[in-house]
């Protein structure tokens, strides 16, 4: 796809209605970051739905995905160099109304936020045979409190609010992964359609990175914008949550971040959780693609 001439190219960007994604896309969503010849249209949808949409149809030009989902859409999408959500010693958590040992947890029935979330991939690596049932991510804590499940696997803002509900943290999978591998836990990514062509891909990648940098440079304004998606977090907790998942690693994964992506997915494949052979493809802002 060429950007020459006066034609305006519309880029459809899909991401979660979460405070961290809103913070990340603040510059683009509010037209603080503009790219001549491009129009960016934002679509908000929960991450598990986006995973399945990206697999079934390459409808969105750029989409947030779970890393767990990437092998299923790797033929059509490449990973963007910016926009990742990485837990650096922290991540999705198993919580329960009472304390359990790690061996006891493996025998519980756990509510999970979606089969293709990276949280579930990490859970399966920790406890391959654990019994699970999918529950919308924002209903997991209420379902556990109601006694419908022994425990819940929580993502997003629940990582900061579970204890206020009287739940116990049984295991932080980001910490577990760090102790197992010495690496951060890569959770979510932004992926871009490969058939857009190198010129468009390069410009869109730069626009996303510029949007993230603009938010980091204008934190107060970006956080104020993101608060509308903060799901009952106060400003301090929202700031903490955004800081967990929009930071220097969101601008660039770093060598260890990319190594962690490869290791996580390769382990998932080797353990039989992911049937596809892993073919990671990262795109750069210089209009070239690098296969690792």
N, C-alpha and C positions, 0 to 999 in steps of 0.2 A: 504494500500500500504506500503510495507516494504522498508527500506533504507539499508538493509543488503546486503553484497556482493559487487562486483565491478560495478554493473549496475549504469548507470547515469540516474537520473530522470530529465526529462525536465518539468519545470513549466512555463506555459504560463501566462504571466501577461499582462492584458489589462488596459490601463489608458489613460487619455486625453492628447493631445499634448499641454499642458499648462505649463507655467513656474513653477507653484507651484508643479505640479505632477513631472515634470522633475527634480526639485530640490530634491524632496522626494526620487526619485528612482536613483539619481545620483550615489550612492555607488554601487548599484546592476548593473546599466546599464554600468558602466565603469569598472566593475570587481574590484573595490576597496574593496567590500565586497564579499567574496567567501564562499561557503558552500560545503564542500567535498561531492561528489556524486550527486550534483545538478547542473543543467544548467538552467538559467533563460532566457526566450525569451520574449521580450517586443513587444507588439502590441499597436499602437497608434490609438485612435478613439474618436470621440466626445462623450460626456457623455450620451446624449439621445440615441444614437445608442447602446452604451454599456448597457444601461438599458434594451432596448428591446432584445438585444442578450442574456443577462443573463436570461431573462424571457423565451425566446423561446427555448434556448438550453444552457446547461451548458458546453459551449465549452472552455471557459477560466478557468484555475485553480484558478487564482486570478483576480478579476476585480474591477475596480472603479465603483461605482454605486451612484446614488442619494438615500438618505434615503427614499424618497417618493416611490422608486421602490422596496425597500426591502421586503415589505409584499407579493409582487407578486412572489418572488423567494426564500422565507424563507424556503421552504421545501428542497432546494438543497444547499443553501449557508448559511454560518454563518458569523457573523461580526467579523472582525479581531480587536484586541485590539489597534492597531496602524494604522496610515494612514488616520485619519479622517480630514475633512475640517470643521471647526467650526467657526462661526461668533460670536465673543464675544462682542455683542452690535453693530454689523454691519453685513451686508449681502446683498443679492440681493436688487435692487432698482427699483422703478417705476420712470421713467423720462419722461419728456414731454417738448415740445417747449415753453410752458407757464405755469404759476403757476395755480394749481387747489387746491380746498379744498379736504379733504379726502372723503367727501360725494360725491363731483363731480367726483372724480376718479372712484368710483364704477359704474358710468354710462358711462364710456368711453370704446372705443374699444382698447384693449391692445395687443401688439405683445408679445408673450411668447416664451421662448427658448425650449419648449418641454413639453408634458403633464405629464411626469413622473419626471421632475426635482423637487427638494425640493423647489425651488423658487416658482413654481406654486402651490404646496401644501400650502405654507405660504400665497400666494396671495388668494387662495380659502378660507382659514380660515379668512382672512381679509375681502374679498368681495366675498361671495359665488356665486353671480349671475352675476359677471362681464363678459362682452363679450370679448373673446380672440381668437387669431389666431396664430398658430405655425409658427415661422420664425426661420431660422438658427441663433444661438445666435450671430454670428459675423455680421449678416445683420440687426439686430434689430435697432441699432442706425441710420444707413443710411435710413431704411424704415420709421422711425419716422421723420427724417429730410426731407424726400421726401413728407411727408404729407399723407402717406398711412395708418397711424394709429395715434390715438390721443396721445398714450403714449406707452412706451415699458418697459418690465421687463428685466433688464440687469443683467448678471452674468459675472464671470471671469473679465478680465482686464477692461471691460467697466465701472466698478465701480470706476475706477480712471481716465477715459478719457472723460466721458460724458459731463462734464462742459466745456471742451475745444471745444466742438462742439456747445456750446450755449444752451444746454439743462438744464432744471431745475430738481433738485431732488424733487420729490413729497413726496416719502415715502421710508425710509430705513426699509425693513422688519425685518432685524436683530435687529434694535433698537426697532421697534414696538413689536417684540416678547419678547425682554428683559423687556419692560415696562409691557407687558401683564402677563408674567410668572415669571420674575426674573431670567430667565435662558438664557444661550447662545443658538444660533440657529445652530443645527447640519445640515450640508448641504450634504456632501458627505462622503462616507466610502469606505474602501476596504473590499471586501467579498471573502471568500474562499470556494471552494467546500468541502462539508462535507464528501463526499465519498473518499477523499484522505487518510483518516485515521488519528488518533491522532498523530502518530509519525511524519508524513510528515507535517501535519498542524502546529505542534509545531515548527518545524525547519524553515518553511517558515515564520511564524509569527515573529520569532526571527530575521530572515534575513531582513525582512522589517523594523523592529524597528532599527536594526543596521544600515541600509541604511539611515534612517531618522537622526539618531544620528550622523552618519558620515558627512552628509550634514550640520547639525547645527554646528558641530565642525570644519568644513572646509568650512565656508560660502562663502568666496571669490571664491574658485575654483568651488564650487557647483553652485553659482550664474552665473559664467561665462558659465558653461555648460547649465544652464537653459535659458540663454539669447537667445539661438537659437529658443526658443519656446515662446518668450515674446510678439509677435504680436505688434510690433511698440512701445512698452514701452522703455523708456530710462533706463539706469542702476538704477537710483535712484527710479523710479517708480516700476521697476521690483523687486527691493529689498524690497520696501514697500509692494507690492502685495504678494510676497513670505512670508514676515513676518506676513501678515494677516492670512495666511492659512497653513503655516508650522511652528509650534512652539511647546511649551511644550504640548499643547493639542493634537498635532499630534502624539506625543509619547504615550500619554495616555489621554483618554477623560476626566478622572476625574469623581468623583461621580456625580457632577452636570451635566457633559456632558452626561453621560449615562441616568441620570434622564430626561434630555431634549429630548433625542432620544425617550424614552418611552412615554413621554408626547406629543410630536409632533405627533407621529404615532397614539397614542390612540385618541387624539383629532380629527385627520383626519378620523379615523374609526367612532367615535361617531357622527361626522358631516355628515357622509355619503359620504365622498370624497373617502375613501379607503374601498372597500367592504369586504376585508379579515379581519378576526380576527387577531390581532397582536400577534405573537409568536417570540419575540426577542431571539436570541441565539448569545451569545458572546463566542468566543474561547480564551483560554489563552495560554501562551507560555509553560505551563506545561502539555500540551497534554490532558487537560480536557475541557469540554464544560459546560458552565453555562447558564441555561435557566432562564430568568427573566420575 
